[in-house]
Structures are given as C-alpha cells and as structure tokens.
Amino acid sequence: MAARGLAWTRSLLGRITIFVLASVMLAYALGAGTALFIMVRGQSRQWEHDAGLYAQVASTALRGIYTFVSVHVDRDGRVDWIETGRPVGDDQSVVTTGFMPADVLALASAQTGQDVWLVTADEAGRLTSLSDSQGQGSGLRFAFPGSENQTPRRLFTGWIEAGSETHFAGFMPILSKTGQLMGGLVASVGSAEVLLAARNQALWMLTLLMLVTLAASALVVAIALRRAFRPIPALTGVLTALAGNDTGVRIPFQERTDELGRLAVAIETLRCAVVERGRLRRIGEHAAVMEHRAHHDSLTGLPNRARFTALLDAALERTTAGLAAYNLMLLDLDRFKEVNDTLGHAAGDAVLVEVGRRIAPLLAPDDVVARLGGDEFALLQRADGNDGVPRAERLAHAIVASLARPLAHGGAPVSIGVSIGIAGAPEDGVERSVLLERADLALYVAKKAGRGRFARYRPGMTMPAESEGAAQAA
C-alpha cells in the first residue's frame, strides 16, 4: 500500500495534483491573511472614527449647556479641545445652568448609545471622573496605556483605562485659557472585553468559513485533476523532445478522436509553430545583421555615412521645430596617410578602431559619432541651453587631447592627431548641406592653422590663405 502511494506521488498526475493543491492552499492562506488583516484594520479604523465622532457629540452636548465654554477647531472643522475660563461641572456651573453633569452626559450618551464620563484633572494631570451618563461612576481614575501617564492636550482616540476596565474611547480635553488641563470628556465606543470578544468571534467565523471553502476547493481540484489527467508517457516524451528543440520527432496518437487525440494534434501544432518560429528567428537575426551592416562601419562598428545622414536629418527636423539644438563636428585625422604609407593598412585600420574607442567615453548619452569613410569622422552633439558653444569647445578640446596621445601598434608608438570643424544648428543653418559645408569650412580653417586643433564656423569665414590660417583658428 505504501509502495502504491509512493508511486502515485512520483506520477505526473500526483505531482501536478500536489502542486495545484499546494498553490490553492497558499493562495487561500494569503487571501485569508489579507482578509483578516483588512478586517482587523478596518475594525480598528471604525473604532477610531466612532471614538472621534462620539467625542465630538459629547463636546456639542457640553457646549449646548455650558455656554461659557469655547472650542478650538482644526482646519477640517473638527474640535480639538474645549477651552473655558472656569471649572465645568462644579457646583457653581450647576447653579448657573440648572443642569447636573449627568444631565449633559446623558444627552450625549443618548446619541452615541455608549458611556460618557466628565473627568477633572489634578495639578499632576491625573484624571478622575466627576460623573457618568447615569449620574454614577464618580471617583474613577483614568489613564492612557503606553503614554507614560502623559494626558493628551488635544482630541485623542484609543484605549483608555477607566478604573478596572479598559475602553476604546475618544478623549476631548478641557483646557483653561492659559492652556492648563482642567479635565475632559471621555466618550466610550465599548469596553475591551466586549469589543475584542466581538472581533475574535468575527475572526473565528471568517477563519472557519475560509477553511471550509479551502477544503471544498481542494476536493474539487483533486477530483478534476484526477479526471483530466491520464498517464501519457509517450506524449510526455514528445514534449520533452520539443523542449530540447528536437522538432523532427513524430507525434503519435493524432488519429484518435478523444481528448488524447486532440492533445496530440495540439502538440503537433506546437511542433509546427516551433519549426516556423525557428525559421522566422533565423530570418530576423539575418535581417538584423544585414540592417546593422547597412548602417554601421564594418571596421570600427560606428554608424556609417548613411546612418549619420539619417540621424542628422532627424536632428535638424527637431531643430526646425524649435525642439532642440545641435553641434555638428567634422573630424579629420592628421598624419594618417603617413601611418598607412609607413606601417601599412593593418596599422591604419588599428588606428581607426582606436580612434573610435577613445572618442566614445568622451560623449554624452545623446551624442553620436560616425565614420564617414577613410580617416573622416563626424559627430553630432546635443546642444540645448545657453552653453552650446562652450559645450562643443570642451568636447572638441577633449577629443584633440585624447588623440594627441600616441597609439600603440606592434609595440611601437604611433602618433597622429585630429583637426575638427564645428558648426551649430540653428545658428549656422538648419539645412544639412549648409551645415555640412560650414563645418567643413571650419575644418579647413583648423587644418590650415596648424592641425591638432579645432575651429568653429563664424559668419564671413572663407578659405584662408596659408598665412592667414592661424588667425582663424579656435
């Protein structure tokens, strides 16, 4: 018998049943815990709301009789404390108003349906009741558990000790004109014994209901799983093969007309979908490779001229719409031909790759550098704000300095440099041909000024003579 039970737990049906039942129980446990938490929290909030409301009702009843008191309210119009220039509930107030304290408390108790006390405070702030709504309960000591015997000076809701009992209540303090505590009103929502007993009963009922529901659900799930699943080792093996990407496996039982046959047909459909998905994935990967090759330089991996042109056009559209500003930089390597002539094209290729690597860390996230061809590079820099020109000059200076450091090839240092021409959009134009022409003109000026430097386009700039180059350099 034990062996049969062990075999059932190892079967597909047994494992799925155990898993589903465990999931159902976990879901019910989480749901039950959440429901219990919400119920307890909601009940506590309801007590707080009722305690505050009852305290407000008691303060209204008190003000209706003792007209010499005033109140302090918060921004929501709720009374925070009662203020008076003389004692409330003493013999003099009885003579003045003609009402005993119990009469006032009875009026409030009639509206709340719970006990209400009028308390007085001694010099140490300890509270003692003068009367309750039945004209009794005088001499009870009141305290606030956990408050280190500090009596609140504004409306309080929570547990309050009233003699030997604990009540969830609202306390409305009565203060003198100078802020001294003279007493207060305590409006009970109910005793701890009654409130907690009602809460515990509700919790037990909810827990019992959830346990019964869980047991019924588990029974239904177990029966349903037992009827739905049958030993299907062949189809399980087929699914295992498909999971291993073996799409050439034959799917048995497709000729059957029952549930097993429909399952076999579904697995065959899945196999065909896996085959098709693999084909589409290979096509997509090939297309992505071709797309990358079409828009990136095969040597450096940087965007090529076509890609950069598209990015530049998109940027200029945003510039024309007033959404952004950009700096266009054209870079031309100095002494690169000498490297090719003396060290060979392999060294030249290594230099081009290293140039891309050195420039990349200097760029902001929105900047783009591309290789246009040969030893020509282009850079598009986002230049929003008022520091577009300084930003371009800082980046150009950093690139010139970075490429001025010798590059290593074959253990020997290789020295090159870079000249940079800068034009800004929109101030230097918003058409691609105009902007490229002006950046190229600035590049020409930089090269004529001695190479290894940058120049920014200025209105009126022309192709300088050899002797005028330095005057136009940045």
N, C-alpha and C positions, 0 to 999 in steps of 0.2 A: 504493500500500500504506500509505504514511504517512497519506494522507488518510482512508482507511478506519479506521485505528487512532485517529485524532483524533476521527472521528465517533462511534466506539464509546465513547470516554471522555466524550463530551457526551450520550450517550443516558441514558435513565432506568436501563436495565439496567447500563450501565457505571458510572454514578455510585454506584448502590446497591452494586454489586459492590466497587468501590474502598472505599467507606465501611465495608462489613461486613468486608472483608479487613483494612483498617486497624484496625478495632475488635478483630478477633480477634488480630491481631499485638500490639496494645497490651495486650490482656488477658493474652496469653501472656507478654509481656515483664514485665508487673507480677507475674504469677504466678511466673514463673521467678526474677525478682529476689527476691521474697519467699521462695520455697522455698530459694534459695541462701543468703539471709541467715539463715533459720531453721536450715538445716543447719550453716552455719559457727558460728552462735551456740550451737546445741545441742552441736556437737562441742567447742567451747571449754569449755562448761559441764561436759561429760562429762570433759574433761581435768582441769578444776579439781576435780571430785568425786573422780576417781581419785587425783589427786595428794594431796588431803587424806586420803583413805582409806588410801593406801599409807603416808603419814607416820604415821598412827595405828597401822597394823600394825607398822611399824618400831619405834615407841615402845613398843608392847606387847612385842615380842620383846626389846628392850633391858631393859625393866623385869623381864622374866622371868629374866634372867641377873644383872643388876646390881641386887640387891635394896636397895642403899643409896641408890638414887635415888627421888625422888618426882616427882609431876606437878602441874601447875596446870591445872584444867579450867574451861571456861566454863559458862554456865547450861544449855547443851544437853548437858553431859556430855562435850564434846569436849576433848581435851588441847590446850592452848595452848602449853605449853613444859614441858621437863623440868628439874627442879631437883636439884642434887647438892652434897654438901659436899666432894667430892674428884674428881679427874680420872676420866674414863671412857675405858677403852680403853688406859690406860698399862700398864706392866709390873706395877705393884702390883695393878691390878684383874685382870690375867691370873692372878697368883699367888693372889689371893683367891678368884676364881670358878672357875678352872681352864679358862676359855674364852678363846680368842683373839677379837679383834674380828671377824675374818672369820667365825667360827662364828655369832656373833649376827646378822651381816648376811646370812649365807647362809640362816638361818632365816626372816628377813623376806623375802628375795628369793624363796625357795621359795613363799611365799604370794602375792606380787604378780606374780611372773614377770618382774620388771624389776630393773635395777641399783639397789643401795642403797649409800651411802657413809657412813662415820663420819668427820666432819671436826672439826678442832680450830681454835681461834681464837687469834691472837696478840694482843698488847696493843692494836694498832690496829684490831682487829675483823676482820682479814683471815682468810679460811678456807682451810685446807689439809687434804687428805684424809689420814687415817691408814690406811685400808684400804677395799676394796670387798667385795662378797659373794664374790668369788673369791680373796680374800687378796692382791689386787694393787691397782693404782691409787693407791698412796700418793704423796704429794707433788703431787697435782693442786690447782691453785688454783681456787677457786670464787668467783664474783661474781654480782651481781644487776643485770642490764642496766636502765638507766634509774633506778636507785635512788641514784645518786651515791655508790656504794660504802658505803651505809648498810645494815648487816646487820640483818634483822628480829629483833626480840626476842620474837616470838610466831609461831605457825604461819603459814607463807607458802606460797601456791601460785602458780606462774607459771614464766616462763622463767628458767633458771639456767645460767650458763656453768660448765662443768666442763672445765677445761683448754682444749683447742682445740675442744671440742664444746659445743653448746647443747642443754639438755634442758628439757622441761616436767616440773617436779618439785614435790614438796612438801618444804619445809624445816621441820624440827622443832628449834628452838633448845634448847641445853643451857646453863642458867644456873647460876651459883653461888648460894649462899644470900643473897649481898649484891646479886644481880642482875647480876653481871658475866658477859659472854658467854664461855663456855668452849669452845663448839663446837656440834655439832648433827648431825642425821641428814638426809640428802638421799635421798629416795625418788623415782626417776625413773618417769615414765609412758612416756617414749620420747624419742629424740633428735629434734631439729628436722628433721633430714633425713628420718627415717622418717615422723614424724607429718605433716609438710607434704606429703610425696610422696603419702601415702595420702589426705590431704584433697584435693589437686589432682586425683588420679585420680578420686575420687568426684565432684568438681565437673565435670570434663570429661565423665564418663559421664552425669551428670544434665543437663548442658547439651546434649549430643548427643541424648539422649532427648527433651528438650523441643523441639529444633529439628526432629527427625523428626516428632514429634507435631504441631508447628505447620505444617509443610509439608503433612502429610496432611490436617489440618483445613482449611487454606486451599484445597486442591484440592477437597475435598468441598463446601465452601461455595460455591466458584466454580461447580462443576457444578450444584449445587442451585439457585443463583440463576439461572443461565442457563436452566434448565428451567422454573423457576417464573414468571419474568417474561417478558412479551412486550410489544412496542410497543403501548401503549393510549392514544394521544394524545387520543381522544375522551373516555375516562373520566378522563384526567388533567385535561382542561379542565373537566369537570363538577366534579371535586373542587376545582379552583381556584375555580370559581364559588361552590361551597358555602363554601369558606374565606372568600370575600368576602361571606358572608351572603346570597347570591342563592339563595333557596330556591324560586324559580319556575322554575328550569332543568329541562329534560326529561332524564331519564336514559335513554340508548339501551342496546340490547343486552339488555334484560330478557327477551326472548323466547328467547334462546339457552339451551341445556341443558348447555353445558360450563362450565368454570371461569370463562370470561369472563362468561357469563350470570349465574352465581352472584355474581360480583363486582359486576355491575351491579345485581342485586337488593339486595345488601348496601348499595350506595351509595344506592339508593332508600330503604331502611330508615333509613339515616343521615339522608337529607334529611327524611324524615317526623319523625324524632326531633328534628332541629334546629328544624323548624317547631313541634313540640309544646313543646320546651324554651323557645323564644322566647315562646310563649303563656303558659307557666307562669311564666316570669321576669317578664313584664309583670303577671300576676296577683299574683305575690309582691311586686313593687315597689309595686303599688297597695295591697295589703294592708298592707305595711309603712308606707306613707304614712298610711293610714287608722288603723292602730294608733298611730302617733305622734301623729296629730291627736287621737285619742280620749283620750290620756293626757298631752298637753302643751298648754300655753297657746299659742295661736296668735300672740300678740303678743310675748311675751318668750322663748318656746321653753323655758321652765321646766316641770317637771311640774305638772299641774293638781291640783285638789282630789281627783278620783277616784284619780289615781295616788299622790298623797301619802297618802291614806287607806289604800290597799293597803300602801304601804311602812311606814306607822305600825303597822298591824295585824301585819305580819310581824315588825317590831322588837319589839312588845310580846309576841308569842309567844316570841321568844328570851329576852326578859326574864323572862317567867313561868317558863321552863325553867331559869333561872339561868345563861344563857349570855352575857348582855350587859346593859349598862345604857345609857340614852339620856337626853338632854336634849331637851325639846320647847320650841321658841320660836315664839311668835306675834308677828308684826311688823305694825305699823300705821303708815303714813306720816303724818307731821304736815304740816299746811298743804297737803295735796294738793288738797283741794277748791278752795282759793284759786287754785291753778295752773290747774285746769280752768276756773274761772269767769272768770279774768282773761286767760289766754293761749289758752284753747281746748283741745279734746280732743286735738288733734295734739300739743300741748306735753305734755299729761298722759301720752299714750302714750309719748312720747320719755323722759319721766321714769321711767316704769315699766321701760322697757327698760334705761335706765342704772342703775337700782337693781339689777336682776339682774346686770348686768356688774360692778358694784362689789362685790357680795356674793360672787360666785363665787371670786375669788382668795383670799378670807379663809378658805375652807372646807378642811377636811382631806379626804383621798380618800374617806372613808366618810360624810361629811356630805351632806345633801340639802337644797336649798332649793326651794320651790314657791310658785307664785302661786295663792292660793285664790280670788281674784276681787277686782275693784276695786283698792283700794290695800292689800289684805291679803296678807301673805306668811306662810309657815310654814317652819320649819327644824328638821330632825331631826339631832341631833349624837350621835355615838358617845361614850359617857362611861364606858368601862371604867376600873377602877382607883380610886384614892383621891382623885383630883383632879377628879372630875366637876363639882363646883360651881365651883371656880376656872376650869376649862376653859370652862364655859358663860359665866362672867362676862367672861373675856378675849375670847371671841368676840363677845359682845354689846357690850362696850365698843368693839371694833374696828369693828363694823357701825355703831354710833351715830356714831363719829368719822368714818367714811368717808362716811356720808350727810349729815353736817353740813356737808361742803364743798359750795359752790354747784355746781349743774349748769348747763352752758351750753346754751341753746336760742335759735337765731336770733341769736347774737352777744350775747345778754344773759344775765346770771347768774340762775339760778332757785334759790331757797333753800327747802329742805324739811327734814325731819328724820324721825326714826323713834322710836317707842316700842316696847319689847319686853317681853313677859311670858314667864317661864321656869317650867317645871315639869319635874321629873325622875322617870324611871321606873327603879327600882321605888319609891323612897321616897315619891313623891307619888301613886302609883297605877299599876296595870298594865292598867286598862281605858281604852279610847280616849276614851269620853265623859267619864270622870272627869278624865283627864289634860288633855283639851282645855278642860274647864271651869275647871280650876285655872290653867292657863296663861293663859286669857282673863281670869280674875280678877286675876292678876298684871299683865297688860297694862293692865287698867283702873286698877290702882293706879299704874302708871308714868305713865299719861296724866294722872291727877289730880294727880300730884306735879309736874307742870310740863312734860311732854313732853320729847322728846330725851333719854331715859334708859331704863333697864331696871329691872325688879323681878323678884325670884324669889318664887315662892309659898312661903308659910310656913303651918304649921298654925294655924287660927284666923283666917286672913285673910278679911276681909269687904269689901264695897263701902264704901269710905271716903267720908266727907263731904268737901266741898271743902276745909275747913280741916285735915283730917287726912291729906291726900294726901302731903305731904312726909315725914311720919313713917314712912310705909310704903315709901318709895322706896328702891331699892338704892343 
